Amino acid sequence: MSSPATHSTNAANSSEATAPASVHVPSADDLHGAVSVIDTREEYLEAVESLRQGHGPVAVDAERASGYRYSQRAYLIQVFRRGSGVFLFDPPAIGSMSELNEAIRDEEWIFHAASQDLACLREVGLDPTRIFDTELGARLVGMPRVGLGAVVEELLGIHLAKEHSAADWSTRPLPQSWLVYAALDVELLPDLRDAMLAVMEEQEKVEIASEEFDAVLHREAKPPKAEPWRRTSGLSTLRGPRALGLVRELWQTRDAFAQEVDTAAGRLLPDSSIIAAVKNNPETKRDLGAMKEFVGRASRTELARWWDALERGRASSDLPSLRGPSTGELPPARSWADRAPEADARYKAARPRLQHMSEAMSIPLENLLTPDHLRRVAWDAPPAFDEEHVGAALRDAGAREWQIRATAGVIAQAFVEAHQSLAADASGQS
């Protein structure tokens, strides 16, 4: 079982935590002791009891192997609680972690960018009821940089190295330097949460943050794309339904194989190789293998697989449309001037006002109001341009109550002025 790593958290509470910028910033990883991974049920259950006996909120993080594995499962889960210490769990070895969930479920869980971890945590039975997100909190209080290292250094005065953030966490055994990195990601979160809460209180943004955290926790997962192969990089350089059909067949073949071997699809065969194969239109399997642009870990070892996909694509009579399926998405705002001039006028009147409000409140525009919410309300205008009707339209689009209180009146006034301007222009032309 991993032992509590107290050195880094003590550093966060020391006078060094508030050192001025001109003073050398200590590196937390230099102060850390050895860390081990819990990979047996016996050790896991002991850790659960220790965490149950701890006090205060629980810091949680997860490490995946994005870019290396097909799945988005967690390969390491880190948990820290004051009075208990830090524990690094190996979820593939442990399996369900429902006992840990039962022990800490009703406590506040602290994350940095919770939206990135909630799905993989839920896969192993970890599902919080309350969260505090220090990455989202950093945005709401107007911090210029919101990465964990930058926020820790700004608020705690500790340098947190981030050199292993893109590592292959499915590696076994995990190097000790990686484990220290992983432990520090959670050990500093309670101190960071307390420091950030103080800033929120000073800026009177605690209620705003609470609504945003709750929205992240209860946000529904996006449904899968109807035709995900259309996201292939370079697809726009191809012409004609037959070329699209070849890309679709290669993409689907690659995706099925990537899932089978649990390897990131792009490592097996990059998008650029798919596009090159379609553009070059090789006449034989040997010609395909001879293409210098056809690269990737499995480009040659699975050559027969890719050639068969091309052959199926050439023989298929079920070709995809050039436009793709209807998604319900609005047309790009840049095209509104010709397609929907009234909606364009409303959008262009409201957006700079929200930008000004964003700057005044020190909240990024995309956090003040999700851009799609403004576009939808501008495109499909409410029956009346007043705060009540605009607020109802924003609510229907998915805006939070604090966002509606802050922006509905401003948007309504902008819509009124846009309507008046259009009417004046029409009257002048007549």
Secondary structure, DSSP 4 states (H G I P E B T S, - for coil): -PPP-HHHHHHHHSGGGG--TTSPPPBGGGG-----EE-SHHHHHHHHHHHHH--S-EEEEEE--BTTBSS---SEEEEEETTTEEEEE-HHHH---HHHHHHHTTSEEEESSGGGTHHHHHHTT---SEEEEHHHHHHHTT-S--SHHHHHHHHH--B---TTTTS-TT-SSPPHHHHHHHHHHHHTHHHHHHHHHHHHHHHT-HHHHHHHHHHHHHPPPPPPPSSGGGG-TTGGG--SHHHHHHHHHHHHHHHHHHHHHT--HHHHS-HHHHHHHHHH--SSHHHHHH-TT--STTTTTTHHHHHHHHHHHHH-S-PPPSS-----PPPPGGGHHHH-HHHHHHHHHHHHHHHHHHHHHT--HHHHS-HHHHHHHHHS--SS-SHHHHHHHHHHHT--HHHHHHHHHHHHHHHHHHHHHHHHHHHHH-
